[in-house]
Structures are given as C-alpha cells and as structure tokens.
Amino acid sequence: MDEKIIINKLHIEKFRELEDVYVNFGRKLTVISGRNGTGKSSLLGLVSQFLSFRNVNDRNDINYKTLFNEDFESEFKNHLKISEKYDTPDKKYKINIFLEGKSKLYTLSTTKRDNNHIRFVLRGNEDRNFTWPSSYLDLRRLTPMVYRKEDEEKKLELDGEDKKLLIEWTNSVIPKIEKSENISTNIPEKDIKSASSGEDNVGQILITLLSFKKLKENYKAYNGGIVLIDELDATLFPKSQLKLLDLLLNLAGKYSLQIIFTTHSPTMLNYIYELKQKTEKNSRTSNDIAVNYLTNTRGKTENMNFESFGDIVNDLEFKTTVNKANNDRKINVYCEDIEAKDMLKRILNRDIKSQINIESKVTLGAEQYISLIKANVTEFKKNSIIVLDGDKKFNYENVIKLPFSLPPDQIVYKFFEDEPAESQYWENDLKFNKTNFAANETVNAIRHNLEYDNGKYVLREHCKENKRVREYFKEFYKDDEIKRLLNTRGCNVFTILKNKQKKEIEKFNNDFLMAINYVKSNIYIN
C-alpha cells in the first residue's frame, strides 16, 4: 500500500506574488478564496506539481486511468504556466510542505535548466514527487460545449451501477437527469447544444470523483487521493453550489480524498463556514475543513483569518467593514399564519433559530408574498426567508415549504384522528383522551362537513355551510382545549413529529440553512 499523503500545510517562502504565506489544508475540504491576482490558482498548480502516479503504472504493468482515459496526475503545462520573462532562475522559488503525521520537512524548489529555464524539484523525498493519485480540473472545463471541437468531447462508457450512481449524484445537485447508454461530459440525455454549462461543470467534477471510486476498487494499494478544482462555483446557481458542497464533503470521506478548490462565491463561502463550525464541534472531524482567504489589501498578499463571513465579503467587494450590529443581524422569517410559526419554532434546530427572527406581526398569504417578490421588494425578494405550507409550489432561493403535504393545523388534526384510543399519547397530564377529542365541537364540525380524500381534506357533498376548508381547521387550532393540549408536556404534535420523522425534518433544516446562506450573501453584498 502506498504511503498515505495528507497535506497539512504549505509555507510559501517565495513564489511569484506569494511570499512568507501559510496555507492550511483540511482532511476533506480545503477552500482557497480571495481577490483576483492573489495567486489562488497558482496554489492549486503548486500542489499538482509535487504529486505523481505514473510510476505506479510502470511498477504494476497496469495502466490506471480516469474515466476520461487520463492519468491520475496533471501535466505541468496544464497546472502551471511558466513565464520565460518573469519566472527566472534567480527568483529562487521555495515552498515547504508539511504532511500529517510526518516530522520531516519536504521542500519544492526550483533549479536552473540548461536552457536557462526553471524546473521544480521535490527535496526530502529522494528528489522525486510523492506517489499519490490526483486530478486537476482547471477552467478549460467551463468552455461551452457548443464551442468545443469534436475531439475535445470526452466520451465514456459506464457499467449499470456506476451509471446509476452518477445519475444519483447529479440529481442531488441539479435534478433531474435521466438514464442514457452513452454518457459524456455533457450529462446523460443532453446533447451538445442543450446541456447547460452548470450541468457540464458538475458532470466533469462528478465523473472525476467516480474515477477515484473505480481506482479504489481496482488498485489494491489505494489509500486516498487529491482532487483540485479551480472556481468550483462557476456556472452554478446558489442552491446547487450548496448541494455540491454537501456531496463533496460526503464523497471526500467515502473515498479518502482531499478536495481542494478555489471560489469567489459568497453563498458558498458562507455555507462552508457553517459546515466548518459543525465539524469543529467533534474531535473526529475538527480538521475536516480549512478555509483560506488571500488578500492584498495591505500591499503584500496575506492569508487572513477574518472573524466573520461578512468581513470576507467586504474584502471581496472592496467595501469598508460593516458595523458589528449588521454582521450579527438576524434574518427575518415570514410565515402564512400563527400555526406555521408554531410549527417552525418546534422543528428548527437550535443553531438555526439563533440566526433568525420569526416575524410575529406580519402574516400574509402565499400569493401575497409571491407578489411582493415579483414586485422586486428587496425585503421579500432576497433579504428574508418566506416559509409556505407544504402544499405550495414555487421556485425562489429564499422561499421554502414546511415538511409534509398538509398545512400545520391539518397536520395536528390528522395526528389526533390517526392516534388510537389506547395510545400513550392520550395518557397525558391534562387527562385529555380520545373520547374528549371526539366530543370537541370543532372536531365534530370537521367530521360532519369534511372528508380526507386523496391526501387532502375536502368539503363533503352535503355540506350546506358557506365556509372554506381552512376555516374549519382555523377554528379547531384556536380552540382552547386543543391549545391547552398542545402546550401540555409531551403533547406537542410538532415536537413529536420532529422526533419521529427525522429524515424529513433533517431535510427541512438543511433546506432552511441553504436559504439562510442565500440571504446572508445578499445582506452582506448589498
């Protein structure tokens, strides 16, 4: 088995505009961000420079290739562009490499070629590169497919399981991709003219990760690898950026990968900060994510440890620091009614609730909220989160729907109806049992006038009252007996559902966090 390589830190003593700069690396994800011209892409190239895998093919007489039929290493010309005018031998470039679990210092430095050009040599490892599989995805992957030459289209054939897995991964980032017999970088079932650049970008990234899965299965000495991606967020909508980060974090652990990428995206940066805070709470994952931000605000390029995401955005946007009150500003959350607010307070995780302010004085209908968004009212279009009932449909980054297909008051009612008389739920401190429920006046009105049909409550044909379905449930939820029961210890239906329907509630919390990140990126930028 090849000796495991985990990059812990780089110390760039001197390389172009980078001088005496330390860069930290996470065991799974490493983010390199910063202003243009600060050397972000150069850092990716430097990492590629000291990794090699060709000798593995020579040693095993087997040609291990990616699914694109490329080597698990980058060619020098693809990751570092050397200038004969500026990258001269007298510059004496030097980069110190610190590996996890190694006390030995490794150094990447330049020497003079016979033609007066420079070449890089790794010192401390018998003057040869580390044997470690890597893949470098540069900006060429973003060339629109319609402008590519036919021989630049990377065709590949996948077996059934790998094809299914690729489609599953892709759908988790950009739904909805169908099956196809022939898969190219332009994603299944998409021809060269119709596939979006976002789909193509994601496709190339995920096929690269799938290549490492195949390498793990076929190469007995597999111990991990490194994936380098320039401008990870390019061509992707905010929600897809966040979903891609979730997937990368998961796959990095699964295939023992260090995924190192650059980004300018405020949405992605904010979310990576959230993920980093989560992983730091557990000693096993505390070193999984590293964030580096390069800035030349004070002249020379530095790796700054900013106190907040807001400071990073201000530097990216060339703005002065906003006041702390704005940095700590809570995000307004608007709901359709009091029932939705009650549900929200019960099912949101504590760390999310600490970042928001659930508006108590504003309750509008779904159509009214959407009309405010369409009218470009800033507060509702991008500076707040709008929560709608689970039966609503929409397509806005800051609008999310409650879990389950029924409105909150109907969720409560249906829970009571479905709970058998012998259930422990009815053995509560209030002594309110199923018989008491059945005797409730608002319950009788619902049973008499409504029926549950095909996943929703509808009026019975014989109903003579001039009331809408929602009015029956409003009266039910406001009933004093029902309110007392819901406030009794152990009897709140939303809390019970949070504990029972963990998968749906977790998905809702993740969606809510994505909405928070979207809004935060708008607040800090505007």
Buried (B, 14 or more C-beta within 10 A) or exposed (E): EBEEBBBBBBBBBBBBBBEEBEBBBBBBBBBBBBBEEBBBBBBBBBBBBBBBBBEBBEEEEEEBBBBBEBBBBBEBEEBBEBEEEEBBBEEEBBBBBBBBEBEEEBBBBBEEEEEEEBEBBBBEBEEEBBBBBBBBBBEEBBEEBEEBEEEEEBEBEBEEEBBEBBBEBBEBBBEEBEEBEEBBBBBBBBEBEEBBBBBBBBBBBBBBBBBBBBBBEEBEEBBBBBBBBBBBBBBBBBBBBBBBBBBBBEBBBEBBBBBBBBBBBBBBBBBBBBBBEBBEEEEEBEBBBBBBBBBBEEEEBBBBEBEBBBBBBBBBEEEEBBEEEEBEBEBBBBBBBBBBBBBBEBBBBEEBBEBBEBEEEEBBEBEEBBEBBEEEBEEBBBBBBBBBBBBBEEEBBBBBBBBBEBBBBBBBBBBBBEBEEEEEBBEBEBEBBBEBBEEBEBBEBBBEBBBBEEEBBEBEEEBEEEBEBBEBBBBBBEBEBBEEBBEBEEBBBBBBBBEEBEEBBEEBBBBBBBBBBBBBBBBBBE
